[in-house]
Amino acid sequence: MSGGPPVLIGHPRPHAAGPLRDVLGRLGVCDVAVVDGGGLAGALAAGLPQMLLLHAGLPGFGPQLMAELRTEAHLRDLPILALGRFPGGRARAELLRAGATDLLARPLTLAELSARLSLHLENRRLDRSLQEVIRSLRNHHSDAVQRMALARDMQLDLLPDATLCRSLERRYGIALDSHFESSSELGGDLWGARPIDDRRFALFLCDFTGHGVAAALNTFRLHALLARSDLPADDPAETLRVLNGLLVGLLPETQFAAMIYAVVDVAADRLVYATAAAPKPLVRRPDGGLDVGPSCGLPLGVAAEARYRNQCLDFPPGSALVLFSDALYEARGWDGRMFGYGGVTELVRGLGDDAPDRPLRCLLDRYFTAMPRLLADDLTVLWVSRTGRPTPGPD
């Protein structure tokens, strides 16, 4: 409700409210309405004033009237001042408990009346300004949350969907599980997989520095670069070299990326990969042993002349490949100690032969029994199991 006068006066003799009008006029309040007891309800229904002055001589004046006014939702925060002679401390206390903002007790000099009214008018102006600021901040926060949610949905859309993953599983005789968890609304991790031919598919995991909006923008940059048809997708080292050359000119200063790019050849039972400061890949052999692949190479985006080297690991049926971002081993447990790369290898070894067909969930359940769930960095984990021989031909 709006449109009422800045000040509404309830007075038993409206014609006698001249001195109050004069004081308010000297305070810069020109819009003043004066009503008697019979016109008070109608005036309040017509518009909400900035302040209400009630003369104690109004018919029905007292704690009950004050309480009734405060039951109206639009009047709960309105400054209501009572002007008059109040017989004792109990009567004053009852009025204040019932909802009076302040009591202007007579005898009262014009100077004191002016000072008290000025204080309440200024408080009201400040309160209204504060409410406007709060509303503006709430609207801004709501818009920001909606934009952040949209950006997060867009980032999640960059990841392989279930249809692509199931297609790769059938075509290459694998089981592909993934876990992506950002430390804030947006993250700097990105992973992907794509077919090369009937016996080979590519797999990558990239971790940009930082997290939040800046890191997320970099994942969009990388996704666009990986969509280029001129990338040597079957040569991991050359793919990283080309991506690095492109990112050196795109990434802001002090930003870079750790990345592993791998090609799985299910006919040759082999994994060929190259790394740019990425964590070492793990291959769990069919006999339960663990092969830890070497990792070398500068992060992407640091030096245009950086070169990368292909590495090779056996990857026969019955084995599993585990790739992960550094948050998995750099996170600190409840005791403050870093989980460590050794902790990751022991975790993978400890799954044993009784691990489920898709053991990533089991791995993460065990991991988070020792580690706080609130991570300081973005976490991505991929588990690729060789379940059998591929189905020839495209899907």
C-alpha positions as CSV (number, residue, x, y, z in Angstrom):
1,M,0.0,0.0,0.0
2,S,1.4,3.4,-0.9
3,G,0.3,7.0,-1.7
4,G,-0.5,8.2,1.8
5,P,0.8,11.5,3.2
6,P,4.3,11.5,4.8
7,V,2.7,12.2,8.2
8,L,-0.8,11.4,9.4
9,I,-2.1,13.0,12.6
10,G,-5.0,11.5,14.6
11,H,-6.4,14.4,16.7
12,P,-9.7,14.7,18.6
13,R,-10.0,18.4,17.3
14,P,-8.3,18.5,13.9
15,H,-8.5,22.3,13.9
16,A,-6.3,22.4,17.0
17,A,-3.4,20.5,15.3
18,G,-1.9,23.8,13.9
19,P,1.2,23.8,16.1
20,L,2.0,20.2,15.1
21,R,1.6,21.2,11.4
22,D,3.9,24.2,12.0
23,V,6.6,22.1,13.6
24,L,6.5,19.5,10.8
25,G,6.6,22.3,8.2
26,R,9.8,23.6,9.7
27,L,11.2,20.1,9.4
28,G,10.4,20.1,5.7
29,V,7.3,18.0,5.9
30,C,4.6,19.8,3.9
31,D,2.2,16.9,3.2
32,V,0.4,16.4,6.5
33,A,-3.1,15.0,7.0
34,V,-5.1,15.5,10.2
35,V,-8.2,13.3,10.9
36,D,-10.3,12.7,14.0
37,G,-11.1,9.3,15.5
38,G,-13.8,8.5,13.0
39,G,-11.5,9.2,10.0
40,L,-8.4,7.3,11.2
41,A,-9.3,3.9,9.8
42,G,-10.2,5.3,6.4
43,A,-7.1,7.4,6.2
44,L,-4.9,4.4,6.9
45,A,-6.7,2.3,4.4
46,A,-6.3,5.0,1.7
47,G,-2.5,5.0,1.9
48,L,0.5,4.2,4.2
49,P,2.1,7.3,5.8
50,Q,5.7,7.6,6.8
51,M,4.7,8.3,10.4
52,L,1.5,8.3,12.5
53,L,0.9,10.7,15.4
54,L,-1.9,9.8,17.8
55,H,-3.2,12.4,20.3
56,A,-4.1,10.7,23.6
57,G,-7.5,12.6,23.5
58,L,-8.7,10.4,20.6
59,P,-11.8,8.4,21.5
60,G,-10.7,4.8,22.2
61,F,-7.1,5.8,22.6
62,G,-5.1,3.3,24.6
63,P,-3.1,0.0,24.5
64,Q,-6.0,-1.8,22.8
65,L,-6.1,0.6,19.9
66,M,-2.3,0.5,19.6
67,A,-2.4,-3.3,19.6
68,E,-5.1,-3.4,16.9
69,L,-3.1,-1.2,14.7
70,R,0.0,-3.4,15.0
71,T,-2.1,-6.5,14.0
72,E,-2.3,-5.0,10.5
73,A,0.6,-6.4,8.5
74,H,1.3,-3.1,6.6
75,L,1.4,-1.1,9.9
76,R,3.8,-3.4,11.9
77,D,6.9,-1.3,11.0
78,L,5.2,2.1,10.9
79,P,6.5,4.6,13.5
80,I,3.5,5.3,15.8
81,L,4.0,8.2,18.2
82,A,1.6,9.0,21.1
83,L,1.2,12.6,22.1
84,G,-0.4,13.7,25.4
85,R,-0.4,13.4,29.1
86,F,0.2,9.9,30.5
87,P,-0.7,9.5,34.2
88,G,2.0,7.1,35.3
89,G,4.8,4.7,34.5
90,R,2.4,1.7,34.2
91,A,0.3,3.4,31.5
92,R,3.4,4.4,29.6
93,A,4.7,0.8,29.8
94,E,1.4,-0.6,28.5
95,L,1.4,1.7,25.5
96,L,5.0,0.8,24.6
97,R,4.3,-2.9,25.0
98,A,1.2,-2.6,22.9
99,G,3.2,-1.2,20.0
100,A,3.9,2.5,20.5
101,T,7.2,3.5,19.0
102,D,7.6,6.5,21.3
103,L,5.7,8.6,23.8
104,L,5.7,12.4,23.4
105,A,4.7,13.2,27.0
106,R,3.4,16.7,27.9
107,P,4.6,19.2,29.0
108,L,6.8,19.4,26.0
109,T,8.5,22.4,24.5
110,L,8.3,23.1,20.8
111,A,12.0,22.7,20.5
112,E,11.9,19.3,22.2
113,L,8.9,18.2,20.0
114,S,10.8,19.3,16.9
115,A,13.9,17.4,17.9
116,R,11.9,14.2,18.7
117,L,9.9,14.4,15.4
118,S,13.1,15.1,13.4
119,L,14.8,12.0,14.9
120,H,11.9,9.7,14.0
121,L,11.5,11.1,10.5
122,E,15.2,10.6,9.9
123,N,15.1,7.1,11.3
124,R,12.2,6.3,9.0
125,R,14.0,7.7,6.0
126,L,17.1,5.6,6.8
127,D,14.9,2.5,7.4
128,R,13.2,2.9,4.0
129,S,16.6,3.5,2.3
130,L,18.0,0.4,4.0
131,Q,14.9,-1.6,2.9
132,E,15.5,-0.5,-0.7
133,V,19.2,-1.6,-0.5
134,I,18.1,-4.9,0.9
135,R,15.6,-5.5,-1.8
136,S,18.1,-4.5,-4.4
137,L,20.7,-6.9,-3.0
138,R,18.2,-9.7,-2.8
139,N,17.2,-9.1,-6.4
140,H,20.9,-9.0,-7.4
141,H,21.6,-12.2,-5.5
142,S,18.6,-14.0,-7.0
143,D,19.7,-13.0,-10.5
144,A,23.3,-14.1,-9.7
145,V,22.1,-17.4,-8.4
146,Q,20.0,-18.0,-11.6
147,R,22.9,-17.1,-13.8
148,M,25.3,-19.3,-11.8
149,A,22.9,-22.2,-12.1
150,L,22.6,-21.7,-15.8
151,A,26.4,-21.6,-16.2
152,R,26.8,-24.7,-14.1
153,D,24.2,-26.5,-16.3
154,M,26.1,-25.4,-19.4
155,Q,29.4,-26.6,-17.9
156,L,27.9,-30.0,-17.1
157,D,26.6,-30.2,-20.6
158,L,30.3,-30.2,-21.8
159,L,30.8,-33.6,-20.1
160,P,30.0,-36.9,-22.0
161,D,26.3,-37.8,-21.5
162,A,25.0,-41.3,-20.6
163,T,24.2,-42.0,-24.3
164,L,27.8,-41.5,-25.4
165,C,29.2,-43.4,-22.5
166,R,27.0,-46.5,-23.1
167,S,27.8,-46.3,-26.8
168,L,31.5,-46.4,-26.0
169,E,31.0,-49.3,-23.6
170,R,29.3,-51.4,-26.2
171,R,31.6,-50.6,-29.0
172,Y,34.9,-51.1,-27.2
173,G,33.9,-53.7,-24.5
174,I,34.5,-51.4,-21.5
175,A,32.8,-50.1,-18.5
176,L,33.2,-46.3,-18.0
177,D,32.4,-44.7,-14.7
178,S,33.0,-41.0,-13.8
179,H,32.7,-38.7,-10.9
180,F,32.8,-34.9,-11.2
181,E,32.5,-32.6,-8.2
182,S,33.3,-28.9,-8.1
183,S,34.4,-27.1,-5.0
184,S,32.2,-24.2,-5.9
185,E,29.3,-23.6,-8.2
186,L,31.6,-23.7,-11.2
187,G,34.8,-25.7,-11.6
188,G,38.0,-26.0,-13.6
189,D,37.9,-29.7,-14.4
190,L,36.9,-31.2,-17.7
191,W,37.0,-34.7,-19.0
192,G,35.9,-36.3,-22.2
193,A,35.9,-39.4,-24.4
194,R,35.4,-39.9,-28.1
195,P,35.8,-42.8,-30.7
196,I,38.7,-42.8,-33.1
197,D,38.0,-46.0,-35.0
198,D,36.6,-49.5,-34.3
199,R,39.5,-50.4,-32.1
200,R,40.6,-47.1,-30.6
201,F,39.0,-44.4,-28.5
202,A,40.5,-41.2,-26.9
203,L,40.1,-40.2,-23.3
204,F,41.2,-37.0,-21.6
205,L,41.1,-35.3,-18.2
206,C,42.1,-31.6,-17.8
207,D,42.4,-29.6,-14.6
208,F,42.7,-25.8,-14.9
209,T,44.2,-23.7,-12.1
210,G,41.7,-22.3,-9.6
211,H,38.0,-22.8,-9.6
212,G,34.9,-20.6,-10.1
213,V,34.0,-18.5,-13.1
214,A,37.5,-18.0,-14.4
215,A,38.4,-21.7,-14.3
216,A,35.0,-22.6,-15.8
217,L,35.6,-20.2,-18.8
218,N,38.8,-22.1,-19.5
219,T,37.0,-25.4,-19.7
220,F,34.7,-23.8,-22.4
221,R,37.8,-22.7,-24.2
222,L,39.3,-26.1,-24.1
223,H,36.1,-27.8,-25.2
224,A,35.9,-25.6,-28.3
225,L,39.6,-26.4,-29.2
226,L,39.0,-30.1,-28.8
227,A,36.1,-29.9,-31.3
228,R,38.5,-28.9,-34.0
229,S,38.8,-31.5,-36.8
230,D,42.5,-30.9,-37.4
231,L,43.8,-32.2,-34.0
232,P,45.9,-35.3,-34.3
233,A,43.5,-37.2,-32.0
234,D,45.3,-40.5,-32.3
235,D,48.7,-39.1,-31.1
236,P,48.5,-38.0,-27.5
237,A,51.8,-36.1,-27.4
238,E,51.1,-34.2,-30.6
239,T,47.6,-33.4,-29.4
240,L,49.0,-31.9,-26.2
241,R,51.6,-29.9,-28.2
242,V,48.9,-28.4,-30.5
243,L,46.6,-27.6,-27.6
244,N,49.4,-26.0,-25.6
245,G,50.3,-23.8,-28.5
246,L,46.7,-22.6,-28.8
247,L,46.2,-22.1,-25.0
248,V,49.4,-20.0,-24.6
249,G,47.6,-17.3,-26.6
250,L,44.2,-17.8,-25.0
251,L,44.8,-18.2,-21.2
252,P,45.2,-15.2,-19.0
253,E,48.6,-14.8,-17.3
254,T,49.2,-17.1,-14.3
255,Q,46.6,-19.5,-15.6
256,F,47.5,-23.0,-16.9
257,A,46.2,-26.5,-17.1
258,A,47.3,-30.0,-16.1
259,M,46.1,-32.6,-18.6
260,I,46.3,-36.2,-19.6
261,Y,45.3,-37.4,-23.1
262,A,45.2,-41.1,-23.7
263,V,44.3,-43.4,-26.6
264,V,43.0,-46.9,-25.7
265,D,43.6,-49.6,-28.3
266,V,41.4,-52.5,-27.4
267,A,42.8,-54.7,-30.2
268,A,46.4,-54.2,-29.1
269,D,45.5,-54.2,-25.4
270,R,47.5,-51.1,-25.0
271,L,47.2,-47.6,-23.5
272,V,49.2,-44.8,-25.1
273,Y,49.1,-41.5,-23.3
274,A,50.9,-38.2,-22.8
275,T,50.7,-35.9,-19.8
276,A,51.1,-32.2,-19.1
277,A,51.8,-32.1,-15.4
278,A,48.9,-34.4,-14.8
279,P,48.7,-37.0,-12.0
280,K,50.2,-40.4,-13.0
281,P,47.7,-42.8,-14.4
282,L,47.0,-46.1,-12.7
283,V,46.3,-49.5,-14.4
284,R,45.0,-52.2,-12.1
285,R,46.0,-55.5,-13.7
286,P,43.8,-58.6,-13.8
287,D,46.0,-60.2,-11.1
288,G,45.3,-57.3,-8.8
289,G,48.7,-55.7,-9.3
290,L,49.1,-52.0,-10.0
291,D,51.0,-50.3,-12.8
292,V,51.8,-46.6,-12.2
293,G,52.5,-44.8,-15.4
294,P,55.2,-42.0,-15.5
295,S,54.1,-38.4,-15.9
296,C,56.2,-35.6,-17.4
297,G,55.7,-32.4,-19.4
298,L,55.0,-28.8,-18.6
299,P,51.4,-27.6,-17.9
300,L,49.4,-26.4,-20.9
301,G,49.6,-22.7,-21.4
302,V,53.0,-22.0,-19.8
303,A,55.5,-22.1,-22.7
304,A,54.7,-22.2,-26.4
305,E,57.8,-24.3,-27.2
306,A,56.8,-27.1,-24.7
307,R,56.9,-30.7,-26.1
308,Y,55.3,-33.8,-24.8
309,R,56.2,-37.5,-24.8
310,N,54.0,-40.6,-25.5
311,Q,54.1,-43.3,-22.8
312,C,52.7,-46.8,-23.1
313,L,51.0,-49.2,-20.6
314,D,49.6,-52.7,-21.1
315,F,45.8,-52.6,-20.8
316,P,44.4,-56.1,-21.4
317,P,40.8,-57.3,-20.7
318,G,40.2,-57.6,-17.0
319,S,42.3,-54.6,-16.1
320,A,41.1,-51.1,-15.1
321,L,42.4,-47.6,-15.8
322,V,42.1,-44.9,-13.1
323,L,42.5,-41.2,-14.0
324,F,42.0,-38.4,-11.5
325,S,42.6,-34.7,-10.8
326,D,45.1,-33.8,-8.1
327,A,42.3,-32.9,-5.7
328,L,42.0,-36.7,-4.9
329,Y,45.5,-36.9,-3.3
330,E,46.1,-33.2,-2.3
331,A,43.0,-33.1,-0.1
332,R,43.6,-33.1,3.7
333,G,41.8,-35.4,6.1
334,W,40.2,-34.6,9.4
335,D,43.6,-34.9,11.0
336,G,45.1,-32.3,8.7
337,R,47.3,-34.7,6.8
338,M,47.3,-34.8,3.0
339,F,45.8,-38.0,1.6
340,G,48.8,-38.4,-0.8
341,Y,49.4,-40.3,-4.0
342,G,50.3,-43.3,-2.0
343,G,46.9,-43.1,-0.4
344,V,45.3,-43.3,-3.8
345,T,47.3,-46.3,-4.9
346,E,46.5,-48.1,-1.7
347,L,42.8,-47.3,-2.1
348,V,42.8,-48.8,-5.6
349,R,44.7,-51.8,-4.5
350,G,42.5,-52.3,-1.5
351,L,39.3,-52.8,-3.6
352,G,40.3,-56.4,-4.1
353,D,38.7,-59.0,-6.4
354,D,35.4,-58.7,-4.5
355,A,34.9,-55.1,-5.8
356,P,31.7,-54.6,-7.8
357,D,31.6,-54.5,-11.6
358,R,31.6,-50.7,-11.4
359,P,33.9,-50.0,-8.4
360,L,34.2,-46.2,-8.6
361,R,31.3,-45.7,-6.1
362,C,33.0,-48.1,-3.7
363,L,36.3,-46.3,-4.1
364,L,34.7,-42.9,-3.3
365,D,32.7,-44.2,-0.4
366,R,35.9,-45.5,1.2
367,Y,37.7,-42.2,0.3
368,F,35.1,-40.0,1.9
369,T,35.1,-42.0,5.2
370,A,38.6,-40.5,5.8
371,M,38.3,-37.1,3.9
372,P,35.9,-34.2,4.6
373,R,33.3,-33.9,1.9
374,L,33.8,-30.2,1.5
375,L,36.7,-30.2,-0.9
376,A,39.0,-27.2,-1.5
377,D,39.5,-28.1,-5.1
378,D,37.5,-29.6,-8.0
379,L,37.6,-33.4,-8.1
380,T,37.2,-35.6,-11.2
381,V,37.8,-39.4,-11.2
382,L,37.5,-41.8,-14.1
383,W,37.4,-45.6,-13.9
384,V,37.6,-47.5,-17.2
385,S,37.4,-51.3,-16.9
386,R,38.2,-53.7,-19.8
387,T,35.2,-56.0,-19.6
388,G,35.6,-57.9,-22.8
389,R,36.3,-57.7,-26.5
390,P,34.7,-54.9,-28.6
391,T,31.7,-55.2,-30.8
392,P,33.0,-54.8,-34.4
393,G,31.7,-51.9,-36.5
394,P,30.0,-48.6,-35.4
395,D,27.0,-48.5,-33.1
